[in-house]
């Protein structure tokens, strides 16, 4: 039998971290993050990275290990996340993959293999320049013509992923979608049990708004200032939700109040896209984020066959 791996996904601010830590304590598990921004060093507040206190002694993998100056993609993530899963299994513990980055989650549960691509710095610069001169919408339309299926899940404002679709096609002659279809024919080595947190939309949006206010109180603006000062370049990091908007404030493009409201609005939009993404997997078991946490743990234990306690 394949080893069981639990996956807890869902929108931002839905309570994935707290639920996964309680579950890990119950079943002797360790956690593998599936968050594309929590991988970065010095990006703690804006990415809602769990603190040592919040972790409650549960070991976490794939957190806080990449410099904001470094380029890191889903192929890198998949390779290192699988290594983490193997390490946890060798200890006789239960791996729990937790996060809201759908691409990271899919790379694992579908066993997607990403071909090694030579990064073309000149082409990236050309695309970045075109985004500035022609507008990001032009690149979005171009990517839509090349790979309409992939673009269904990519926001018109998501510069990083729009450019990635164009880069993949130029480097390989195949679309991102074609590559994923081919790679999904591979055998998946684990028995992934996928759970997603759902929540009343109004409640979720209120939680998001409150979380952003708390991030500002905790020093998000200072955190962004620190990154801008400490690192000479930050190709991916400054495209992150929360950081991009605060940088606009620091650059004098918008006011502080406008930046905070923009972070809330964009985070709500992101949460909506996350829910759409996770609904694509028909095998996902949905649990109610507003429900009692212990009840949700019992649902997970029953579904994974660990028995109810």
C-alpha positions, -999 to +999 in steps of 0.1 A: +000+000+000+011+035-007+020+057+023-008+081+033-002+118+031-028+143+044-033+176+025-051+205+041-057+234+016-081+263+012-082+300+010-061+324+030-072+332+065-095+301+067-076+285+096-054+259+079-024+265+101-042+261+135-061+230+122-030+213+109-010+218+141-038+204+162-041+174+138-003+169+138-003+168+176-030+142+175-015+118+150+022+123+154+025+143+122+049+168+107+040+196+084+051+204+049+041+240+038+026+245+004+027+283+005+047+301-023+055+331-001+063+315+033+094+299+017+111+334+017+133+346+045+124+379+062+088+377+048+071+367+080+043+391+087+029+395+052+030+358+044+013+349+078+042+326+085+036+306+117+058+316+146+077+291+168+051+296+194+022+289+170+040+257+158+037+243+193+068+221+188+055+206+155+083+204+129+076+224+097+093+220+064+096+243+034+095+275+055+119+304+056+147+290+035+149+310+002+164+344-001+140+370-017+167+376-043+165+340-054+142+327-082+122+297-070+096+279-090+071+250-087+096+225-100+120+234-072+092+232-047+080+197-058+115+182-056+122+195-021+087+189-008+089+152-018+123+150+000+105+164+031+077+139+028+102+111+025+121+123+056+088+124+076+078+089+065+113+075+074+107+088+110+074+068+111+054+100+113+025+113+092+032+139+065+006+168+065+009+191+035-006+225+043-011+256+022-031+277-002-009+277-033-029+255-056+000+250-080+022+236-052-005+213-040-013+200-075+024+194-083+023+168-054-011+152-056-010+148-094+027+139-095+033+167-121+069+166-135+082+199-147+110+198-173+142+215-163+142+248-181+172+271-188+162+305-175+165+331-203+173+363-185+171+384-217+136+371-225+125+378-190+138+414-192+121+418-225+087+407-211+091+429-180+098+459-202+068+451-224+046+449-193+058+484-183+055+499-218+025+481-234+008+472-201+004+438-184-029+433-202-011+428-235+010+400-221-021+385-206-039+384-240-008+369-256-006+342-229-043+336-234-039+328-271-010+304-263-025+286-234-062+295-227-067+266-203-039+277-180-050+313-181-084+305-167-068+303-133-045+333-136-055+368-127-049+396-151-028+413-124-006+382-118+026+394-136+047+365-123+025+337-136+015+354-169+052+358-177+058+322-166+033+309-192+051+328-219+085+316-208+075+280-207+062+281-242+093+298-256+117+275-238+099+242-246+076+248-275+048+233-254+022+250-233+021+247-195-012+228-199+003+203-224+032+196-201+009+190-171-014+166-191+017+146-201+032+145-167-001+134-150+003+101-166+030+093-141+024+071-111+019+091-079+039+075-051+016+084-022-020+081-012-029+117-009-060+124+012-070+160+003-092+182+025-101+218+017-116+244+041-147+261+030-162+291+048-191+315+045-179+342+021-188+371+044-171+355+074-140+347+053-138+383+040-142+397+075-113+374+087-092+386+058-098+423+066-090+417+103-059+398+094-046+427+072-052+452+100-033+429+124-004+426+099-001+464+098-001+466+136+026+439+137+048+459+114+042+449+078+053+483+065+086+480+084+090+445+071+087+457+035+111+486+041+136+460+055+134+438+024+139+467+000+169+479+020+185+445+027+181+429-008+194+445-040+168+426-061+137+407-053+122+394-085+095+373-071+092+384-035+079+419-042+051+406-064+037+389-033+003+399-021+006+426+006+042+434-002+035+448-037+008+472-024+029+484+006+059+490-018+036+512-039+029+532-007+066+535+001+073+547-035+047+574-031+023+560-057-006+556-033-014+566+003-011+544+033-049+541+036-052+532-001-024+506+002-042+489+032-075+489+014-059+475-017-042+447+002-076+437+017-093+439-017-067+419-035-065+393-007-103+388-009-100+383-047-072+359-042-092+339-017-120+336-043-096+323-069-082+298-044-117+284-037-123+281-075-089+263-079-094+237-052-129+229-064-114+214-096-103+183-077-134+161-074-118+139-048-114+167-023-133+164+010-146+198+021-148+208+057-164+239+073-139+263+086-165+279+109-171+245+125-157+231+157-120+223+151-121+190+169-151+179+148-130+187+116-102+167+130-125+137+136-138+140+100-102+139+087-093+109+109-124+090+097-117+098+060-080+088+064-089+057+084-070+066+115-102+060+134-122+084+155-110+096+189 
